[in-house]
Amino acid sequence: MNKNSESFSRYNKLIALSLAIYSGLFVLLMFIMEVQKILIAPPFISSLSFDEKLRYFREIKPKTSQILAVGSSMTLNNMDSTLIKARNGRQISTVNFASWGLQISDLQPITDFSIKLISKPNIVLILSSPVDFRNCSPPTTTNKKYVSFEDFNDTDGLNYISSNIPALYYHFKYRDLLNAVNLTKVLDVRQKRNNNDTYDSLKFDSGGSIVLEVPKENILPSRWEGSFWKSISISDICYQSLEKFASNLVQNNINLVFVLTPMREAYLNKYDPSREIITSHRSRLTSILKKYNGLLIDARNDLPLTDEYFADALHLNKKGAQLLTRYISEKLNQKFSAP
């Protein structure tokens, strides 16, 4: 072997050794980040809200629950999982699997997945406003705030939560290794996990809900006034999806409780001044819930709230969410002797 060949061989070995060392250090870094609970969640569906909820449930290992809460941010942010209680004050086990942007058409797959994890609940609870019924088609483009279960591998999700398979495996499988150690994103997610003073908080309570405490100076005018969601429009396909979902629950002996959440009156005055849309919406919900022996709780009408209880036009702040949760508990106790 000539000198050039020997030099080239040594060079290749050096490169291979360097790559092995860097790879080992990279893997070690990710293991340390996971142990220290600062590693971001693998992108199972590229929805930060849903993916981080899986990571949180991997950490706390949710048990069999009597109530399963599902839905969009209306369910995620407008209830306090710890305040669902029976008449005697006993806390009723509740798991909140809601995520940002979840649509009515997504209720079935997320419920099916949740039942595989926590077994069959007695009650499926949905908190909702008309904006949840605007569109029941998957997003046309990937957006970290919106959920699409079309490509979700529920086996991966279940194994991630229930087993001891390192998170590194899933970051590798979903080609997310570099993103997982992106310092800017890691710090941003860590901030969201520890605080609930922003709309995209990831500070889950013991059941998976997030109550908001957004300071007045941080409340965005577009969200407070409602222009963030634009006008109120409803797709009939969403009602069809809800009816199919309700039918499936009845077949599986699961009770459906649907809560029409409070909204700022100023928002309704601007986008539904005659209340024609909300009245029609309530009528359609009443028809579906009655047909499948579900419970409709019209908190928008029966629990009028002033602005001090809101974080924006549609989301309640901590004070409002806790008040609504206690109201829901009362209604559950009236309807079900032992939920």
N, C-alpha and C positions, 0 to 999 in steps of 0.2 A: 504493500500500500504506500503510495507516495505521500509526501508531506502535505500537499494540498488536500488529499482525501482524509488524512488523519485530522487535519485542522478542521475540516468541514464536519467530520464525525463528532469531534469534541464540541463544536459549536452547537450542533443539533442536540447533543446530550445536555448541554448547558441550558438551552431553551426549554427542553422537556423538563428538566429539574426545576427551573424557574416557574414554569406553568404549574407543576405539581405543588410547589410551595405556595404559590399565590392561590391556587384552588383550595388547598387545605386551610389556609388562613381565611379565605372567603367563607367556607363551610363552617369553620369555628366561629367566625363572627356572627353568622346567622343563628347558630345554636345558642350563643351567648345572648343575642337579642331576643330569642324566643324564651329562654329561661328568665330573662329580666322583664318579660312581658312588654317589650317595646317593638317587636316585629309586627309589621302590618299584616293584615289578613291576605291570604291568597285570593286572586281574582276569579272566584268561581263563576260569577256572572258579570263581573266588572261593574258592580254596583257597590260603592263604598259602604253604604248603609247596610245592605244585606250581608256583604262579605264580612264586615266587622261584627255583625250580630252573630254570625257563625263562630267567629273567633271568640267572642264573649261567652257563648254557650259552651264552646270547647273548654273554657276556663272554669265555668261554674257547674257544668254537667246538670242541666235541668232534669227534674224528675217528672214522674207522671203527674199531670195537672188536671184539675176539674174544669178549668176554663182556658180555652185557647183563643187569644186575640189575634186577628189578622186584618190586613188592610194597608192603607197608605200611611203617610205621615199624620193623617187625622187620627188613626188608631195609635200610632207610635208616640205622638206628643200630647195627645189630649186625655190621657189617663195615667194614673199612678197605680202600678201593679200591686203595690203593697197595701192599698186601701180597699180592695175588694174583700168584704167581710160578711160573715153570716150574722144573723140577729144576735147571737150570743157573743159577738166580738171576735170570734175565731176567724183568722185570715183564711180566705179561700185560695187555694193554690192556683196561680194564674201565670201563664207564659205568653208573652207578647212577641209574636213573630212578624209584626208589621215592619215595613221598610219604606223609605222615600220612594215616591212614584209608583208604588204598586197599584195596578189597575184592577177593576172588578173582575176582569177576565183571568186575572192571576190568582184569584182566591182558591180555586180548586187545586192547582199544583202546589201552592205553598201549604195548604191544609194537609194534603196527602203526605208531603214531606214531613211536616211537623208531627203527624200522627205516628209515623214510623219512628220518630225520635222519642216522643213522650207518651205514646199509647193514645187510645181514643179518649177524648175529653167528653164531659157531659154537655158542655156548652161551647159553641163557637161565637165569639163576640166581635162585632164589626162596628167601628166608629167611622162615620163618613159624612161628607158634605157633597153637594151637587157636583163639585169639580171632579170628583172621582168618577163621574159618569160621562165625562166629556169625550173620552176616546178609549175604546177597548181593543185597539190593535197594537201590536208590538212597535216600539220606537223604530224609526227607519234608520237611525244612526246611533252608535254607541254613545251613551252619556252616563257619567259616573253616578248621577243622581237618579237614574231611572232603572227599573228592574225589567229584565226579560228572561223568562224561564225556558225559552225555546231550546237553548243549548246547555241548560243546567244538568250536570251529572249528579243526581241525588245520592248515588252510592258514594261518590267522593265526599259529598257534604256530610253524610252520616258518619263515614269513617273518620273524617277530620274531627268531628265533634266527639265521637265515642271512643276512638282508639288512641293509641300512643304513637301513631305514625308521625314522624317529625314534619313540621310545617314546611321544611325545606323541600320535601318530596313534592308537595303540591305547588310550591313556587317554581320548581323545576318543570313539573308537568305542564303548568300553564304559562311557561316561558316568562316568568316574572322575577327572575333572580336579581337583575340590576335595579328594578323598581323597588324591590323589597328592602334594599339598603340605601335607597335614595334619601340622603340626610334631610333634605327639605321636606319631603313627603312624610318621613318618619316623625319629624318634629311636629308637623302640622297635625297628623293623626293623633299623636300623643296629647297635643293641646286639646283636641276635640274630645278625647276620651276622659279628660280630667275636668272639663268645664261644660256647663250647660247654658252659657251666656251668648251662644250664637245659634242660628237656625239649623245649622248642620252639625250640631253637637252629637257626639257618640258616647255620652255619659249615661250608660244604661243603668236602670235600677235593677234590683234582684230578679225581677221578672222579665226584663227586656224592654221596658218603656223608657222614654226620655222626656222628663218634664222640663220645660223651657223657662229660663230666667234671663231673658234678654233685656239689658238695661234700656231705658227709654231713649237714651242718646244713640243707641245702636239699632233701633227699630227703623227699618228702611221704609220711606214713604210709599214706595211702590207696593210693598207688602201690607202696610197698614191701611192704605186706601183700597187695595185689592186689584190694582192694575197689573200686578205681577201675574195674576191668573186671567186677566182680561175679562171678557163677558162670560156670563153663565150660559153654556150650551150643553145639551145632553144628547147622547147617542142612544137610540133604542136598542142597539146591540148590547149595551151594558145591562139593560134590564133583562134581556134574554139570558145573559151570562149569570146574573144574580139568581134568576129563577131556576136555571139548571143546577146551580150550586146548592140552592135551598132544597131542591128535590133530592140531590145526592145525600145531603145531610139527613133528611128524613129517612131515607132507605137504610142509613147506618145508625139510626136511633140517636142522633145528635141534635140537640136543640139549637136553633139559630136565634141570636139576639142582635138586632140591628139598631144602632143609635144614630139618629140624625143630630149632629153636633151643633152647638150654638155658633152663630156668625155675627159679626159686628153689624148693627143695624145700618150704619152709614154705608157699608158695602152693599147691602141689599137695596138701600134707597137709591143707590147709583145704578146698579146693574139689574135690579128686579123691583122697581118702584111699586108696581101693582101687586107684587107677590104672586103673580100668575105662574111663574116658573117653579117656585118653591112649593106652591100649593099643588100643582100638577105632579111634581116629584114625590111629594108626600103621599098623594093618592096612589101612585104606581107602587110605591113601597108598601103601603098598607095592603094593597091587593095581593102582592106576592107573599108577604109575611103571613097574612090570614090564610092563604091557600095552603101553606106548608106549616101551619100551626106555630109560626115563629112569633117572637115578641118585638114589636117596634117601639122604641123609646124616643119620643119626639122632644129631645132636650132643647132644640132650637126654639120651640114654641112654649114648652112648659117650664123651662129654666132660663128665663131672660137674664142676660148678663150685661153689665155695663162695661165700658172700655177698660176699666181697671183689671179685668180678668183676662184680657187678650194680649197675646204677643204680636199678632197681626190680624188681618181681617178674618182669618179662618182658624188659626191656631191659638189655643189658650196658653196662658202662662202657668207657672206652677200653682198659683193660687186658684186659677180657674180650673185647671186639670184636676186638682184634688177635690174641688167642689163638685165637678161633674162626676168624678169617680164615686163619691159618696152617694150621689143621686142615683147612679146606675146600680149601686149595691142595694139601695132601697127597693128599686124596681125588681131586681133579681130575687130578693127575699119575698116580695109579694107574689111573684110568679112561680118560683120554685122553692119548695119548703126546705130542700137540702141540695143545693146545686153541686 
